[in-house]
Every structure is written in structure tokens, then in C-alpha cells.
Amino acid sequence: MSSASPSYHHKVIIIGPAHPLRGGLASFNERLARAFQERGDEVSIYTFSLQYPEFIFPGTTQYSSDPAPKDLNIKVCINSINPFNWIKVGRQLKKENADLIVVRYWLPLMGPCLGTILRKVKKNKHTKIVCIADNIIPHEKRPGDTAFTKYFVKPVDAFITMSEKVLADLRLFVKDKPAQAVLHPLYDNFGPKINKEEARQHLGIDINVPLALFFGFIRKYKGLDILLDAMHELKQQHSPIKLLVAGEFYEDEKPYNEQVEKQGIADHLILRTQFIADSEVKYYLCAADVVVQPYRNATQSGVTPLAYHFEKPMIVTNVGGLPSLVPDDKVGLVAEPNAASIAQKITEYFAKGEAHFLPYIQEEKKKLSWTKLTDTILEVAFSK
């Protein structure tokens, strides 16, 4: 029997962010652990006791205020900047003798830590290592990126990416190892869809306002400033559309505040610029009429599967992997990454209405399953 067979149960360890850390990567890893558990696998997560030194972390806190999940075995033990810790954790993981380690790679800064741990693990000559690569070439470049990534990829046996763009980037570093792109599964761990009235009542937003949503951490590459310019254009056209900005600043917010003041668009904005707890996510997505992703560049986005789960149409820019995830005039609309195009697509969306897009979304979301991801991980890990 192949060890990738669905009836074969594995000992699986996931390395990456998880509770008490917060954010999209932690949510993903915890949901992936449950997907393996649903297969009957024995699963644990090794997460960070120190993920980022405070001086390089852009947000207010790295930690969740939610209670620890009772159904998951999470070991808080990796210190990303202590080489003695990497050796200790690597030896511990080597002794665990897991059938499979799934390791997340999203930032070259993690390359030395994770690369060292995995080199230790490989000495047991049993454990297969599969990397889920969110980014290979980062959005914001730093010295050492290339060297750190080269160091990281060497002990990895196979790779999963969430877009064809990252797969192409990966092939610049890794020519001959198994690698496959899999669509980001649905974020179905934030509760079911609720009706718009309930969501807006919870958030204190008028039910009659046409509402676009920008959701997630605010960073330069995500293009919120371009979207604010688009809102200025809509205001000049006397449009009633408002923008809800929900997410924490991961950079200086002063330029954005100055832009809002200069353009006089404060009355067209609803700002909730703090970290959105997992328990609140459904209210923001369900309150919106459309989700806008005005990115300057992108590999893929965790916001897309979130929008799919809550069946919200999207307006995305024509960059990276976004248009392939959001078929134009079906699941949403594709704009160019400039204010005029985004403003025009927002207007077009409200003219067409949600009902135009909903059947396509409901059909497309069927492709975004966690079973598909776990099956592909096992396939690349154990295929001969």
C-alpha cells in the first residue's frame, strides 16, 4: 500500500505560526492540522516562542487574545533568532520520526532558522519534508533574501505553492524537486455566512449604504493609497459608495491620514484600523457588498478564499495570481492597478449587482477544498 493512500494514517508535524500567535498564517496552519486529523492522521504543530523580534514586527502585538484551541496539539518552542534553539528543536523533531513535516515559508528571514532545523530532521532518514511556500521572492526585499532562501530549500523534499507565480519563482531556486500549485482552500473556520443586516447592525453601519471593503493588514504593496484615490474619484462623481477599511497598519499610518485629509474623503470612509479578531471576521465580510483588493503586486491573497467562503464578489487588480483566482465578470471584476480603473470597476460592480456574481462564486468555491490540499501534499511527499 502506498503511504500516500487515503487509508494510510501518518504522523504529521506542521512547522509554522499557530496559537498563541495570531493572523492568517496561524489560522491556516490550525485549519490544515484539522484537515489532516479528519483523515485520521496524528498531528502536532511546532510554533514559535519568538517569531519576530519586537523591533522588526510592524503591528501592535503578535499574540492572539482568543483561547487556545482545545482540539489541537500545539508545541510553542521555536525561537527564530537563537541558533542554539534551532539545533535543540531540530534534534527533538529528528527523534519524533514523523512520516511527514509540513513547513510554512513566507519570509526569507525565517530561512536560517527553518533550514537549520530541517537539516537536523533529515538525519533520521525517514521524515519527508514538504514546504508550503507562500512567497519565495518577498514583497519587500531585504539584504540576504536570496542566500537565506537557498539555504532553506536545500533540505526540503517537495513544495506546494498557492499560485503559479510563486511556483515560477520557486523554479529559480529549485529545478528538480516535486512542486505543485494548489488553490488556497476556503477559510471556513470563521463561522458561517450571516445576513448583511445582522453584520451591519453589529458594526454600527447603515444598512442602506453601498459598501466596499478593504480587509487585512495595511502594507504598501496592498495599494490602499490607490484605493483611497479611487474613492476620491467616486466622491467627485457624487457616488454614495463608502469604503470600510478593516485591518491593522503594518507601516506608518501618517501618509494615509494626510491623503484622506487632503482629498476630503473622510465622509466616504469607515475606518476600523485595528487587528480584527477571528471572532469578528464574519461581520466585516458579511457587511460588505464587495471586497476590493487594489494590490500593486501579489502572489496570492488570503483575503480571496475568505471572500469565497462568505460568498462575496471581489474587485482585484490585474497583478500576480489574483486574476486567475477571480475570473473577470464572473466571481468579480479585474481592474488595472490605478485609481481610475478601480473607481470605474467599483461603479460597474454596483450597476451589475451581487446577484450577477453569486452563482459563479458558489460554483467556483467548490474547487477550494482542504482535502485537495492534503491529498496533494501527500502526493508530492510520497510519490516515487
Backbone torsions as a table, in degrees:
resi	resn	phi	psi	omega
1	MET	NA	133.9	178.0
2	SER	-67.7	140.4	177.8
3	SER	-71.5	-6.6	173.7
4	ALA	-92.2	-1.0	-179.3
5	SER	-61.7	140.6	179.9
6	PRO	-58.4	-24.2	-177.4
7	SER	-88.0	-4.5	-179.2
8	TYR	-92.0	125.9	-177.9
9	HIS	-97.0	135.9	-174.4
10	HIS	-114.0	159.2	165.5
11	LYS	-93.8	115.2	-173.2
12	VAL	-118.6	133.7	172.9
13	ILE	-122.1	130.3	176.3
14	ILE	-103.7	130.1	176.0
15	ILE	-109.9	121.0	179.4
16	GLY	160.5	-179.9	-179.1
17	PRO	-59.9	140.4	173.9
18	ALA	-160.9	173.6	179.8
19	HIS	-50.7	135.7	14.9
20	PRO	-86.1	3.3	174.5
21	LEU	-71.9	156.2	-176.1
22	ARG	-119.4	174.4	173.9
23	GLY	107.3	178.6	-173.6
24	GLY	-62.4	-40.3	-179.4
25	LEU	-64.5	-41.7	178.7
26	ALA	-63.7	-44.8	178.7
27	SER	-60.0	-43.4	-179.2
28	PHE	-62.1	-50.0	-175.7
29	ASN	-62.9	-38.5	178.4
30	GLU	-66.9	-39.6	178.1
31	ARG	-68.6	-36.9	177.4
32	LEU	-64.5	-40.9	177.3
33	ALA	-58.0	-42.9	179.4
34	ARG	-65.7	-35.5	178.6
35	ALA	-63.4	-40.8	175.7
36	PHE	-68.1	-39.4	178.0
37	GLN	-61.5	-37.2	178.3
38	GLU	-62.9	-27.0	175.8
39	ARG	-76.7	-13.4	-176.3
40	GLY	98.3	9.0	179.8
41	ASP	-79.1	154.1	173.0
42	GLU	-89.1	119.2	-169.3
43	VAL	-126.9	137.8	167.2
44	SER	-137.5	158.0	178.3
45	ILE	-117.8	129.5	171.7
46	TYR	-101.0	114.1	-177.9
47	THR	-118.0	-175.5	-170.0
48	PHE	-92.8	132.4	165.6
49	SER	-80.2	-30.1	169.6
50	LEU	-137.2	111.8	-179.7
51	GLN	-88.7	-56.9	177.2
52	TYR	-125.8	139.8	167.0
53	PRO	-59.5	143.5	-175.5
54	GLU	-55.0	-33.2	-174.3
55	PHE	-70.8	-17.4	176.8
56	ILE	-106.1	-5.1	179.9
57	PHE	-81.4	124.3	-172.6
58	PRO	-82.7	-16.3	-175.6
59	GLY	-92.3	-168.4	-178.1
60	THR	-82.4	-41.8	177.5
61	THR	-150.8	150.5	178.3
62	GLN	-89.7	-5.2	-167.1
63	TYR	-109.9	146.3	-179.5
64	SER	-82.5	148.8	173.9
65	SER	-96.3	-3.8	179.3
66	ASP	-77.4	153.4	176.8
67	PRO	-67.5	157.2	179.1
68	ALA	-65.8	140.3	178.2
69	PRO	-65.6	129.3	-175.0
70	LYS	-77.4	-19.6	-174.3
71	ASP	-92.9	4.3	-176.2
72	LEU	-122.3	145.4	175.8
73	ASN	-97.6	100.2	-176.0
74	ILE	-112.9	124.9	177.7
75	LYS	-106.9	118.2	-177.6
76	VAL	-94.6	100.7	-169.3
77	CYS	-151.4	-8.4	-173.9
78	ILE	-95.8	127.5	175.2
79	ASN	-106.8	113.0	-170.1
80	SER	-68.3	-14.2	-176.1
81	ILE	-118.4	8.2	-177.6
82	ASN	-114.4	103.2	-177.5
83	PRO	-59.4	-31.1	178.0
84	PHE	-65.2	-37.2	176.7
85	ASN	-64.7	-41.1	-178.9
86	TRP	-58.5	-42.9	-179.1
87	ILE	-65.7	-42.9	180.0
88	LYS	-62.4	-48.3	-179.3
89	VAL	-66.0	-40.0	178.2
90	GLY	-59.1	-43.3	179.0
91	ARG	-65.3	-40.2	179.0
92	GLN	-62.4	-45.6	-179.8
93	LEU	-67.4	-35.4	176.2
94	LYS	-58.8	-44.1	-179.6
95	LYS	-68.3	-29.9	179.0
96	GLU	-59.4	-29.8	176.5
97	ASN	53.9	42.9	178.2
98	ALA	-63.8	151.3	173.4
99	ASP	-69.3	-35.4	-172.5
100	LEU	-144.0	132.1	166.9
101	ILE	-113.3	128.3	173.9
102	VAL	-108.1	117.8	-175.2
103	VAL	-117.1	133.7	177.6
104	ARG	-86.8	139.6	175.0
105	TYR	-133.1	114.0	-175.6
106	TRP	-129.6	-9.7	-173.6
107	LEU	-153.9	126.4	-179.4
108	PRO	-56.1	-27.3	177.8
109	LEU	-54.0	-27.4	179.7
110	MET	-83.1	-7.4	-175.2
111	GLY	-56.9	-50.6	-179.0
112	PRO	-60.9	-44.6	-179.7
113	CYS	-62.1	-56.7	-175.0
114	LEU	-69.5	-38.5	179.0
115	GLY	-61.4	-39.0	179.2
116	THR	-68.8	-45.8	178.6
117	ILE	-57.5	-45.9	-175.9
118	LEU	-68.5	-32.9	176.3
119	ARG	-61.8	-38.7	176.8
120	LYS	-65.3	-45.0	-179.0
121	VAL	-57.8	-42.5	-173.8
122	LYS	-60.8	-19.8	-178.6
123	LYS	-68.8	-13.3	177.1
124	ASN	-81.0	-7.4	175.4
125	LYS	55.3	26.4	179.2
126	HIS	-129.8	-46.4	-172.0
127	THR	-70.1	129.3	171.5
128	LYS	-89.1	138.8	-177.7
129	ILE	-117.0	121.6	176.5
130	VAL	-117.9	129.1	177.0
131	CYS	-98.6	131.0	165.2
132	ILE	-94.8	109.3	-175.0
133	ALA	-97.0	110.8	176.2
134	ASP	-77.8	-42.6	175.6
135	ASN	-142.2	141.5	171.1
136	ILE	-107.2	-44.0	173.0
137	ILE	-104.5	113.9	-170.0
138	PRO	-71.3	159.6	177.4
139	HIS	-65.4	-39.8	-179.3
140	GLU	-115.7	110.0	-171.2
141	LYS	-78.8	145.5	177.6
142	ARG	-137.0	156.3	175.6
143	PRO	-58.3	140.7	177.9
144	GLY	92.3	-8.1	-176.6
145	ASP	-52.4	-51.6	-174.5
146	THR	-64.5	-45.5	-179.3
147	ALA	-63.4	-41.7	-179.1
148	PHE	-64.8	-41.7	-179.4
149	THR	-68.0	-41.3	176.8
150	LYS	-58.4	-41.4	179.8
151	TYR	-64.7	-41.7	-177.4
152	PHE	-66.1	-46.4	-169.1
153	VAL	-69.9	-21.1	-171.7
154	LYS	-58.6	-47.8	-178.8
155	PRO	-80.9	-1.9	-177.2
156	VAL	-81.5	137.3	-178.6
157	ASP	-85.6	-34.4	-174.9
158	ALA	-158.2	163.9	-172.0
159	PHE	-134.2	145.2	168.2
160	ILE	-119.5	134.2	172.2
161	THR	-120.2	162.2	-178.7
162	MET	-99.3	2.6	176.7
163	SER	-158.5	159.0	176.9
164	GLU	-65.4	-30.3	179.7
165	LYS	-62.7	-47.0	179.2
166	VAL	-67.5	-35.0	176.6
167	LEU	-60.9	-42.0	177.9
168	ALA	-65.3	-41.7	176.7
169	ASP	-61.5	-41.1	-179.5
170	LEU	-59.8	-39.5	-176.5
171	ARG	-67.2	-13.5	172.2
172	LEU	-71.7	-23.8	-177.4
173	PHE	-106.2	-33.6	-173.5
174	VAL	-130.4	112.6	-175.3
175	LYS	-90.6	-37.2	-161.1
176	ASP	-121.0	11.7	178.7
177	LYS	-100.8	151.3	178.5
178	PRO	-58.3	136.2	179.0
179	ALA	-153.1	140.4	-178.5
180	GLN	-146.3	140.8	174.7
181	ALA	-88.7	133.9	177.3
182	VAL	-130.6	135.2	178.5
183	LEU	-62.7	139.2	178.8
184	HIS	-57.2	121.4	-179.1
185	PRO	-65.1	165.4	179.7
186	LEU	-62.6	137.3	168.0
187	TYR	-80.8	85.1	-176.2
188	ASP	-99.2	14.2	-176.4
189	ASN	-100.2	14.7	179.2
190	PHE	-107.4	17.6	179.0
191	GLY	90.7	167.9	-178.1
192	PRO	-75.1	163.6	174.6
193	LYS	-61.7	138.1	174.7
194	ILE	-119.0	166.4	-176.5
195	ASN	-77.1	156.3	-173.7
196	LYS	-60.4	-38.9	-178.9
197	GLU	-61.0	-46.6	-179.6
198	GLU	-62.9	-42.6	-178.3
199	ALA	-63.6	-45.6	-177.9
200	ARG	-70.6	-35.1	176.6
201	GLN	-61.8	-42.9	179.4
202	HIS	-61.1	-38.5	-176.8
203	LEU	-90.4	-6.8	-179.3
204	GLY	71.7	40.0	-178.8
205	ILE	-116.4	133.6	180.0
206	ASP	-55.4	129.2	-178.0
207	ILE	-66.1	-23.4	-174.3
208	ASN	-88.3	-6.6	-176.8
209	VAL	-79.2	128.5	170.9
210	PRO	-67.8	123.4	-166.7
211	LEU	-127.6	120.8	171.0
212	ALA	-98.9	150.7	-176.5
213	LEU	-124.5	129.2	164.9
214	PHE	-105.5	121.5	-173.1
215	PHE	-126.2	136.4	173.6
216	GLY	117.0	174.9	179.1
217	PHE	-54.3	142.6	-178.0
218	ILE	-98.3	112.2	178.2
219	ARG	-135.7	158.4	-173.4
220	LYS	-52.8	-45.6	-173.4
221	TYR	-67.6	-15.4	-178.7
222	LYS	-82.7	-9.2	166.7
223	GLY	73.3	26.5	177.9
224	LEU	-59.2	-34.9	178.9
225	ASP	-62.0	-35.5	176.9
226	ILE	-66.2	-41.1	179.4
227	LEU	-66.1	-36.5	175.9
228	LEU	-63.8	-39.6	174.0
229	ASP	-60.1	-40.0	178.5
230	ALA	-64.5	-38.1	177.8
231	MET	-65.5	-34.0	176.0
232	HIS	-63.0	-42.8	177.5
233	GLU	-62.0	-42.4	-179.1
234	LEU	-65.3	-37.7	178.1
235	LYS	-63.7	-41.4	178.5
236	GLN	-63.1	-26.3	177.3
237	GLN	-88.5	8.8	180.0
238	HIS	59.9	34.1	178.0
239	SER	-76.4	142.4	178.1
240	PRO	-84.0	-1.6	-173.8
241	ILE	-66.6	135.3	175.9
242	LYS	-114.8	158.3	179.2
243	LEU	-115.2	125.2	173.1
244	LEU	-97.3	118.2	177.7
245	VAL	-103.7	113.3	-175.0
246	ALA	-124.5	107.0	179.8
247	GLY	157.3	160.4	-174.5
248	GLU	-88.3	142.2	174.6
249	PHE	-69.0	126.4	173.0
250	TYR	-107.3	22.5	174.0
251	GLU	-159.0	-179.3	-177.5
252	ASP	-63.0	124.7	-178.8
253	GLU	-83.6	-10.2	-174.7
254	LYS	-56.7	-46.8	-180.0
255	PRO	-59.7	-34.0	179.4
256	TYR	-69.6	-43.2	178.4
257	ASN	-62.3	-40.0	178.1
258	GLU	-65.8	-39.0	178.5
259	GLN	-62.9	-44.8	179.6
260	VAL	-60.9	-43.7	-178.6
261	GLU	-67.3	-44.9	-178.2
262	LYS	-61.7	-39.3	-176.5
263	GLN	-87.5	-9.8	178.3
264	GLY	64.1	40.4	-175.0
265	ILE	-109.5	10.3	-176.4
266	ALA	-55.3	-34.3	-178.5
267	ASP	-73.6	-10.1	176.6
268	HIS	-102.2	7.2	-177.1
269	LEU	-121.5	146.4	168.2
270	ILE	-122.7	110.1	-172.3
271	LEU	-101.6	119.4	172.2
272	ARG	-124.5	67.0	-170.1
273	THR	-90.6	63.3	172.5
274	GLN	-135.8	171.1	177.7
275	PHE	-64.2	133.9	179.4
276	ILE	-95.6	114.4	180.0
277	ALA	-64.8	151.7	-178.8
278	ASP	-52.1	-39.5	-177.2
279	SER	-67.9	-15.5	-178.5
280	GLU	-100.3	-12.9	-172.1
281	VAL	-55.2	-44.9	-174.9
282	LYS	-60.2	-32.9	-178.0
283	TYR	-66.4	-41.3	-178.8
284	TYR	-68.6	-45.5	-179.0
285	LEU	-66.6	-40.8	-176.0
286	CYS	-78.5	-20.0	176.5
287	ALA	-73.8	-26.0	-172.1
288	ALA	-80.6	153.8	169.3
289	ASP	-87.5	-32.9	-177.8
290	VAL	-153.8	146.1	176.9
291	VAL	-101.9	129.6	-178.5
292	VAL	-111.5	127.6	176.9
293	GLN	-119.3	91.4	-172.0
294	PRO	-89.5	39.9	-168.1
295	TYR	-63.4	143.7	172.0
296	ARG	-75.7	-40.1	174.3
297	ASN	-149.4	155.0	-176.6
298	ALA	-161.3	148.0	168.9
299	THR	-95.3	-62.0	168.4
300	GLN	-149.2	-177.4	-178.8
301	SER	-142.4	134.9	174.4
302	GLY	-68.8	-17.1	178.8
303	VAL	-70.5	-31.4	-177.4
304	THR	-61.2	-53.4	178.3
305	PRO	-65.2	-24.1	174.6
306	LEU	-66.7	-46.0	178.3
307	ALA	-63.4	-40.5	176.2
308	TYR	-59.2	-45.9	-178.0
309	HIS	-58.7	-44.1	-178.5
310	PHE	-89.4	7.4	174.7
311	GLU	56.8	50.2	177.9
312	LYS	-108.6	125.9	173.9
313	PRO	-61.3	157.1	-175.8
314	MET	-129.0	148.6	165.4
315	ILE	-113.3	117.4	-178.2
316	VAL	-122.7	159.0	176.5
317	THR	-89.1	158.1	-174.9
318	ASN	-82.4	63.7	-178.9
319	VAL	-135.3	148.6	174.6
320	GLY	51.1	-135.8	-176.5
321	GLY	-88.4	0.8	-173.4
322	LEU	-63.0	-48.2	-176.6
323	PRO	-62.6	-30.9	180.0
324	SER	-71.1	-25.1	178.9
325	LEU	-86.5	-18.9	-176.5
326	VAL	-128.6	81.7	-178.7
327	PRO	-54.9	128.5	-172.7
328	ASP	-63.7	135.1	178.5
329	ASP	66.6	12.9	176.4
330	LYS	-121.1	-72.7	177.0
331	VAL	-81.0	-22.0	-179.8
332	GLY	-179.0	-153.4	-179.1
333	LEU	-128.2	145.7	179.6
334	VAL	-108.5	123.3	179.8
335	ALA	-110.4	162.1	168.4
336	GLU	-79.3	154.7	-176.5
337	PRO	-77.9	58.0	173.8
338	ASN	-142.1	159.6	-171.2
339	ALA	-62.4	-42.0	-176.7
340	ALA	-62.5	-44.7	-179.1
341	SER	-66.8	-42.9	-179.9
342	ILE	-64.8	-43.3	178.3
343	ALA	-59.9	-42.8	-178.9
344	GLN	-64.6	-40.3	-179.5
345	LYS	-70.9	-34.3	176.2
346	ILE	-63.1	-45.2	177.5
347	THR	-60.9	-44.5	179.8
348	GLU	-61.5	-41.6	-179.4
349	TYR	-59.1	-49.0	-177.1
350	PHE	-67.9	-27.1	175.3
351	ALA	-68.2	-38.4	-178.8
352	LYS	-78.0	-40.7	179.3
353	GLY	86.7	155.5	-175.6
354	GLU	-59.4	-35.8	-175.0
355	ALA	-59.7	-28.3	178.5
356	HIS	-63.5	-35.6	-170.5
357	PHE	-95.9	-25.2	-169.6
358	LEU	-57.5	-46.0	-179.2
359	PRO	-60.4	-37.6	179.1
360	TYR	-66.3	-42.2	179.5
361	ILE	-61.0	-46.3	-177.2
362	GLN	-63.5	-33.3	177.6
363	GLU	-74.4	-45.1	-175.2
364	GLU	-67.2	-35.0	-174.7
365	LYS	-67.2	-18.4	178.2
366	LYS	-63.1	-23.1	-178.7
367	LYS	-78.4	-12.8	-168.1
368	LEU	-101.4	63.7	-174.9
369	SER	-103.2	151.3	176.7
370	TRP	-72.0	-29.4	176.7
371	THR	-62.3	-40.3	177.8
372	LYS	-59.6	-41.3	-179.7
373	LEU	-67.8	-48.4	-179.0
374	THR	-63.2	-40.0	178.5
375	ASP	-61.3	-41.4	-178.7
376	THR	-69.8	-38.9	176.7
377	ILE	-58.7	-46.4	-179.6
378	LEU	-65.7	-37.6	179.9
379	GLU	-62.9	-47.2	-178.0
380	VAL	-73.4	-27.3	-178.7
381	ALA	-73.2	-42.2	-168.6
382	PHE	-112.7	2.3	177.2
383	SER	-69.4	139.5	-178.6
384	LYS	-82.0	NA	NA
